[in-house]
């Protein structure tokens, strides 16, 4: 198999209508409807849930089927005093000079 660039491959049930994009809340197990609420939600939780899902999709894609012009990594550490987990996500995109478009796959 080869790299599949479709957003719906990486975010199940992704859709767009030419104006808006839509992804079911269930796509993001780390996020509740209250956290995603446009008025009283929490952008930190929204971005965390998106990062978790995209990283999970990356990990569940065979290495041979991953893009070569994008890279996703996650590292975690635990503060043994506070018990707080720190998650760091690395998203790397190789872009064309001048356009800032992601470079085409080989």
Helices and strands as residue ranges (DSSP letters): H 7-10, E 15-16, E 21-22, G 25-27, H 33-36, H 43-59, G 63-65, E 70-78, E 85-93
